[in-house]
């Protein structure tokens, strides 16, 4: 199947400033696991201008071409449709920001199942190591870009409200694409059950009386609570939230003594409290001691950055959400952040080889997504001590927060 025809290639080249295309090719990336919810490919277009030939190195995201089950699964979840609508419609109405305030790669071409972007890896951006947590400077860069992304929702809504002469919210026009698909529940339930299975084997609390019964009762309640938080909030001003900001969806570039981050893959967007993004970003990418040391600073940084972005458009942050309200919203979002991390961290902490074995084998992929993945996590944890340590630290924090808060409070380093 031809992904892009000649006319489409010519239009992409023109957007990049070239009218004469010599040739083009599409190549696989060396690391296939880079694309968990789709195929990621390199597009190389050779162009000529004034007798000089140049290669345009671009990035393609498309529906899985070889794994029929995964392609059908993604269609049922509507993930590509979500991202298509965001990129082709809503985000086109957001400001186009470059340089140090840029928060996403430039889109060059789009149709429903194929997106072409600038390839920012050619200018020094790369993904953090998925097996490690992120150091503070990387977290700071990610939080700044997250705040700039969220600011666009507020700016768009405020501008639209002025045009209409009434309060306007993005939910009015995009609700179909900004909620959790019904079909996504199987993936969440499978991950939730994996958390329970893992804790029954490895938790330091497993000798407590009625431990298994408490797990079977309370963990599903927590995931139900997190699901409720994924809906538009009636208490806090909502934004278009990414909700999937682990290392595969954050690219970073070293800039002197700091980093700059861009966010990618908007296929699981929601319309909800902005703090779901901040709390999940922090829980995805930190150790427990890091959360104790960094969370207050990252909340402050988020607040300061979004305040600056809004002020550029003469919008006062206090008209949207004051600092005390934002802190309360963060604390309210922790149930989502920690339970969502418990779904994601066991996957991202695997070695590349293990992830390939599970997610690039059609039968294993189907099982891990909608049947059971606890046995995979347990098997890896028995073989890999660093994997077991990272996953168990997060999972046992859930136990300490929500099942045995009094017994374990003296051991907890948590501020939030």
Phi, psi and omega in degrees: 000131179280117182289317182226132179270177185299317181297321179292320176298317179299319181293324177295316179299320180296320177300327179276000175096018182233138181254345185245109179261126179272312181197171175205157176210156178242129186234154173284147167285149178302322183260097183296333184293348180307329182252092183282321181247043180154172176267137177245127187226160174261134173249121178245117179248121175271123182238163179226137177213123180056040177079000181252128179265139182222147174262128171267117180260111186238176187234131178246135167242128182216169176298149176306132184266332187250332181267095185295322180296315181295320178299315179294321179299315180293326176295318179296323179284346179069019185296315180293323178297317177305307184293323178302313181294319178299311185288321187273342183236284188300311184293338175293336177271353173280160179295145174267108186244132180243186177058223191289345180258006179292138182237355175209156178292157179285132176273131182252330182201146180210136162220173197307320185249006182219126177238135178242126181238163165301147178264094187286351175293338179285348178244024169104002178274146177208162177279144173296161177296118185292339181275351182245157171280169185265136175291166187304316184296325175291318177300318179301316180297317180295319180294321178298314180293324176298315180298321179293321175299311180296324180302327182297325177298313182293318180297316179298314181294320180294318178296317181294323178298319178295318180299318185274344183071026179201162177297130179239141175229142182306327180307328182304319186257341189234017185302326181301330186254003186238034176220161181290125179292144179305323183291343180285350183294327180298319179295316180295316181294322177296317177293319177301314180294329176295323176299313181298313181299317182296316181296324180296335180269318193246342188302141176288353178261004190295342178276353179296147180296139178061025183301310182299320180295319177298317178301309185298335181267313190276321182300313176301324177298320179296318180291327173295319177296319178296321179298321178296324179292338181283357177265163178305133181281141173268352183257325185242154176290128187271162174223168164286115184254141179289309176067011182219046189268064169264182193299331180292341185249014176230123175248138187235147176232133178287129179230098183054248184259016179217193179229160168238140184240145167236150183255140181227167175064088182255039186274350181242029185298151176227167169246108189198185176302135181298337184288345172298322177292316183292315181295318181290321175305315182292314181290328177297322201241014182226160166276171180295319179294325175298318180298320178297318185279329193251339192301313180301317180296320181289325174297315178300316181296317177302311183297315180296319183291314180292328176299315180297316181296318180292323182296329176303328179258020178060036176249127179274131182302326181294341175286340181260306184193117179282172187298316181298320179293321179296318179296318177297318179298322178298311181299323178292335184274351186300324179303320176291311185303314185284323179286325176294320177298325179293338174281324190267315187303319179298334178279312186286340181277353177292157169292159178301322181297316179294319180296322177295317180301322184272310192264354174245012167254117187308317181292314178297321181297315179299315181298314183293331183276322189228359181246291181199133172234000178302320183294328176295314181299317182294317180299315180294319182297328178290333183265334191235105185294323181291323175298312181300318182296314183294314182292316183292324178302316179292312183295318180291335175295325175300316179300315183292324181285320195241345181247315179235057184295326183282316182296328188253000185300328181291342180262353188273133177264023190273136170267323181250000000 
